[in-house]
Amino acid sequence: MKKAVFVFALLLSFALSAQDNYYTTYSFVVEPHNESTVYKLVDDYYSKNKPEGVYVRLFENHFKAEDMKATHSIVFLGTQEAVGNMYAGGGNVNFDLFITKLNQYIKDGAGSAMGKHIAIYGDTNTRYPFQRYYLLDAADTDKFDAEFNKFHSKHNPPGMLVNMGNTIVGQGTGHYNRWVIAAFKDMNSAMGGANQLVSGAALTARQKAWDAYMAAHGGVEVVGSGMRILLGAW
């Protein structure tokens, strides 16, 4: 399964409702000795030229499957209108120069995608750079969405932001119809996962609700997973 074209926008820490958000993403391969240069080029450009109403994020794909060749991804997220307007600007000399410079330090492209956020739970005013992601093939997406919302609306622990959505185009050859991101403030929390953030009665209730969620979501196959780290946000 080729997941290189996926590397979705996902969880960016924003204040908009999930239902309002669309994303586009571009994945690529950067050799280690060029990573700092690529970051500087992206930072220099988007610090001064951020599209109106659009969040821009640069990620490193830290833990990934062997068949995902992309080392980095840049993602754009906002309302349908804001993201659409970003592509309607016509010619831009500064952007063309930025892309020309950036391409000199990118070894290879690794795909692109567009999609939509469906649900988000947690403190959206806090940044969560360590992001575990899961690619899912849900047998019944309506049932999965309903049970996902039922569980996370009551049992999402403090210190974790969870987001769920889909990819509209640019999926690749592997079949998945939902993705889920669990994002954390630090690597320690990312390693421990959600259950490490709660204890006592809250943990018992969460585990019981999780078992009910697993039994009711209609069937889901995990077809891929990994973790990425937020490098820059504009």
C-alpha positions in Angstrom: 0.0 0.0 0.0 1.4 3.4 -1.0 0.8 5.9 1.8 3.3 8.4 0.5 0.6 10.6 -1.0 -1.3 10.7 2.2 0.5 12.7 5.0 -2.6 14.7 5.6 -3.1 18.1 7.2 -4.9 16.8 10.2 -4.3 18.3 13.6 -3.0 21.8 13.6 -4.3 23.4 16.8 -6.8 26.0 15.6 -9.9 27.7 16.8 -12.3 26.9 14.0 -14.9 24.1 14.2 -13.8 20.9 12.5 -16.8 20.9 10.2 -15.6 24.2 8.7 -12.1 23.0 7.9 -10.6 21.7 4.6 -7.0 21.0 3.9 -4.4 20.5 1.2 -1.1 19.0 1.7 2.2 18.4 -0.2 4.7 15.7 0.8 8.3 15.5 -0.2 11.7 14.0 0.5 14.5 16.1 2.1 18.0 14.8 2.8 19.2 15.4 6.4 21.8 18.0 5.4 19.2 20.1 3.7 16.5 20.0 6.4 17.6 23.3 8.1 17.7 25.1 4.8 14.2 23.9 3.8 12.8 25.1 7.2 14.4 28.5 6.8 13.0 28.9 3.3 9.5 28.0 4.4 9.8 30.2 7.5 11.1 33.2 5.6 8.3 33.0 3.0 5.3 32.3 5.1 6.3 34.6 8.0 5.7 37.4 5.4 3.3 35.9 2.9 0.8 33.7 4.9 -2.5 33.3 2.9 -5.4 35.1 4.6 -7.4 32.9 6.9 -5.2 29.8 6.2 -3.0 28.0 8.7 0.4 26.8 7.4 2.3 23.9 9.1 5.5 22.1 8.3 5.9 18.5 9.7 8.6 15.9 9.9 7.4 12.4 9.4 9.3 10.8 12.3 8.0 7.3 12.7 6.5 5.8 9.5 6.0 2.7 7.5 8.7 1.5 5.1 6.6 2.3 2.1 6.1 5.9 3.1 9.0 7.7 1.5 8.0 11.3 2.4 10.2 12.8 5.1 8.3 16.1 5.4 4.9 17.6 4.5 3.6 21.2 4.3 -0.1 21.6 4.9 -2.6 24.4 4.5 -5.9 24.4 6.5 -8.8 26.8 6.8 -12.4 27.2 5.7 -13.4 26.1 2.2 -13.5 29.8 1.2 -10.1 30.6 2.6 -8.3 27.6 1.2 -10.1 28.1 -2.2 -9.0 31.7 -2.3 -5.4 30.7 -1.7 -5.5 28.9 -5.1 -7.3 31.8 -6.9 -4.6 34.4 -6.5 -3.1 34.0 -10.0 0.6 34.6 -10.7 2.8 35.6 -7.8 6.5 36.4 -8.4 7.5 36.0 -4.8 5.8 32.6 -4.6 7.4 31.4 -7.8 10.8 32.4 -6.5 10.2 30.6 -3.2 9.2 27.4 -5.0 12.2 27.6 -7.3 14.6 27.9 -4.3 12.7 25.2 -2.3 12.9 22.7 -5.2 16.7 23.0 -5.1 16.8 21.3 -1.7 14.0 18.8 -2.2 15.2 15.4 -3.4 11.8 14.2 -4.6 8.1 14.8 -4.4 6.0 12.3 -2.6 2.4 13.2 -3.5 -0.4 15.6 -2.5 -3.9 15.4 -1.1 -7.0 17.3 -0.2 -9.6 16.5 2.4 -11.8 17.6 5.3 -11.8 17.6 9.0 -14.9 15.9 10.6 -14.4 16.1 14.4 -12.0 17.5 16.9 -11.8 17.2 20.7 -9.5 18.9 23.2 -8.0 22.3 23.9 -7.5 23.9 20.5 -5.7 26.9 22.0 -2.7 24.7 22.9 -0.2 23.3 20.5 0.4 19.6 20.4 3.6 18.9 18.3 3.8 15.1 18.7 1.1 13.6 16.6 0.3 9.9 16.3 -1.8 9.1 13.3 -3.9 6.1 12.2 -5.3 5.3 8.7 -8.6 3.5 9.1 -10.9 1.5 6.8 -14.3 1.8 8.5 -17.0 -0.6 7.4 -19.8 1.9 8.1 -18.5 5.5 8.1 -21.7 7.0 9.5 -21.8 4.5 12.4 -18.1 5.1 13.0 -18.4 8.9 13.1 -21.3 8.7 15.5 -19.5 6.3 17.9 -16.3 8.3 17.6 -18.1 11.5 18.7 -20.0 9.7 21.5 -16.7 8.4 23.0 -14.4 11.4 22.6 -17.0 14.0 23.6 -17.0 12.4 27.1 -13.6 10.6 27.5 -10.9 12.7 25.8 -8.3 13.4 28.5 -6.7 16.7 29.2 -3.3 17.0 27.5 -4.4 15.3 24.2 -6.1 16.7 21.1 -7.8 14.2 18.9 -9.0 14.8 15.4 -10.8 12.7 12.7 -11.4 13.3 9.1 -11.2 12.0 5.5 -9.2 12.4 2.4 -11.2 13.5 -0.6 -8.6 13.2 -3.4 -5.0 12.1 -3.4 -5.5 8.9 -1.4 -3.1 6.6 -3.2 -3.6 2.9 -3.7 -4.3 1.9 -0.1 -7.9 1.9 1.0 -8.8 4.0 4.0 -11.8 6.2 4.5 -11.0 7.8 7.8 -7.9 9.0 9.6 -7.5 9.8 13.3 -4.8 11.8 15.0 -4.0 11.8 18.7 -1.7 14.7 19.4 0.3 15.4 22.5 2.4 18.1 24.1 5.6 16.1 24.4 7.2 12.8 23.4 6.7 11.3 26.9 2.9 11.7 26.6 2.9 10.5 23.0 4.7 7.3 24.0 2.3 6.7 26.9 -0.9 7.5 25.0 -4.3 8.7 26.3 -4.7 6.2 29.2 -1.5 7.5 30.8 -3.1 11.0 31.1 -5.9 9.8 33.4 -6.1 7.6 36.5 -8.5 6.2 39.1 -12.2 6.3 38.4 -11.7 8.4 35.2 -9.4 5.7 33.8 -11.8 2.9 34.7 -14.7 4.8 33.0 -12.6 5.5 29.9 -11.6 1.9 29.5 -15.2 0.7 29.9 -16.4 3.3 27.4 -13.6 2.3 25.0 -14.7 -1.3 25.0 -18.3 -0.2 24.2 -17.0 2.1 21.4 -15.0 -0.8 19.9 -18.1 -3.0 20.0 -20.4 -0.5 18.4 -18.5 1.3 15.7 -19.4 -1.2 13.0 -15.9 -2.6 12.3 -12.6 -0.9 11.6 -9.3 -2.1 10.1 -6.2 -0.1 10.9 -4.3 0.0 7.6 -1.5 2.3 8.6 0.0 4.3 11.5 2.9 6.6 12.3 4.0 9.7 14.2 4.9 13.1 12.9 6.4 16.2 14.6 5.4 19.8 14.1 8.4 21.8 13.0 6.9 25.2 12.2 3.5 27.0 12.4 2.4 30.1 10.6 
